[in-house]
């Protein structure tokens, strides 16, 4: 007990006597100090006293599928800063192969009495995955926001980049350069944002749509390289990828077949993640407005935590085509 008091006191910058008064529910402590002590207790992994367990901590879970894709840490940084400005402490939860699952993270966050949860790029975007842990959050009425498109029946607010507009921008750019056979490199078939991109691509091409110019893979450079082989075999002179990592895999595949980007094949990515202007050639890509999206996520979540009404609807943000050196006129 003495060690716990000392640790929490150091974390908050108050005396052990003040921490003791908070834990015992005694008066004479400013509300801001009381909140800081309880938050420190949660962050350090100590259980709250029984009489305080019914109160939610000022913690917010940020659940991400990975950190290897630069778009996720960039988004997490924006949301974490926004939450901190509102007096909340972000708790980063990231998935790894064979590590803690999303459902297990939800259990851990519920045990910590978090005030809310944000998911980015999670299982909610995969139609064939289990979604039971999301339903638990809905049943408990825990404020939760999803980033980018989800399956349709979860009943949670979403902040998304408009996939249809992104495909329209990229195809118009490639068509203007004389490319008629544009391959589409997507994530898994059950991935909702990829499905939306495919629907927009099919609608744009109409009767010119070809199934063999669509390829699916996982969101990694290696998978992008493997999936691009089929697109080149089908005669694609340009490739639109559903992520920057997939696009870099496409560039590698083109080069390993003895061709050049953009002289022989043009490549467009999606995200405009860090350092895409520094690769060779600099990557033409669709920029997700993650700063605006991140701020909107925080605003929705804090409003819901504060007791405000937030509709279970999707806010769509317009992406931006960023033209660099990986696209060129068809020779």
Residue, then its C-alpha position, 0 to 999 in steps of 0.5 A: x500500500x505504501x509503495x502504491x501511494x508513493x508511486x502514484x504521488x510521484x506520477x501526479x506530483x502531489x503528496x502521499x497524504x493527498x493520494x490517500x485522501x482520494x483513495x479513501x474518498x475524503x473531502x478537501x481535494x480539488x476535482x482536477x487533482x482527484x481525477x489525476x490521481x485516479x488516472x495515474x492509478x489506472x495507468x500504473x496498473x493498480x486496482x481502484x478501491x471498491x467504492x471507486x470502481x464504478x467510475x470510468x477512468x479518463x483513459x481512452x483505448x486506441x486499438x490499431x492492427x499494426x504499426x508497420x504501416x506508417x499511416x497508423x502511427x501517424x493517425x494515432x499521434x494525431x488522436x493521442x494529442x487531441x485526447x490529451x488536450x481534452x484531459x484524457x490519457x490514450x492507451x495504445x493497443x496494437x496487434x501482432x501476429x500471435x499476440x493479443x487479439x482485438x477481443x482480448x484488448x477489449x476485455x483489458x480496456x473494460x477492466x480498466x474502466x476506460x471512458x471510450x475506445x477508438x478502432x482504426x483498421x480493425x476487424x470491423x472492416x472485415x465482413x468475414x471476421x468475428x464482431x462480437x466484441x464490438x457488440x459488447x461495447x454497444x451493449x455496454x454503451x461505451x463511447x466508441x468510434x471507428x476509423x474508415x468503413x465498417x460492416x453495416x450493422x454495428x451501430x457505431x459512428x465512423x469517420x471515413x475517407x471517401x473511397x469512391x472519390x479516391x478511385x475517381x481521382x486516381x482513374x481520371x489522372x491515369x486516363x488523362x495520361x493515356x492509360x486504358x488498362x488500369x489494374x486495381x490492387x486491393x486488400x482481402x476480398x472481405x475488406x469493406x474499404x476495398x469492396x467500396x473501391x472495387x464498386x467505384x472502379x467497376x462503375x467507372x469502367x462500365x462495359x470496359x471492366x475486366x475481372x482479370x485486372x483486379x487482384x487481392x492481397x494482404x496489406x504488405x509490400x510482399x503481398x503487393x509484389x505477388x499480386x501485381x504479377x497477375x495484373x501485369x500478365x493481364x496487360x495493365x499499364x497502370x496500377x491503382x493500389x489500396x495502400x502505399x505499401x501495396x503500391x511499393x510492392x507493385x513498383x518492386x514487381x515491375x522492376x523485377x520483371x525488367x520494366x520501369x516505373x513510370x516509363x512502362x507502368x504507372x503506379x498510384x498508392x493510397x494513404x500518402x504515408x510518411x516518406x512516400x515522396x522520398x522513395x524512388x520514384x516518389x509515389x503518386x498517391x491518394x492522401x487521406x486527410x488524417x489530421x481532419x479525420x483524427x480531430x473529428x474522431x476525438x470530437x465525436x468521442x469526447x462529445x459522447x463521453x460527455x453525455x452528448x448524442x452522437x448518431x451512428x452514422x458515417x462522416x465522409x472526408x474527401x481525399x486528395x490526389x498527390x501527383x509525383x514521379x511514379x505516374x507518367x504518360x503511356x508510351 
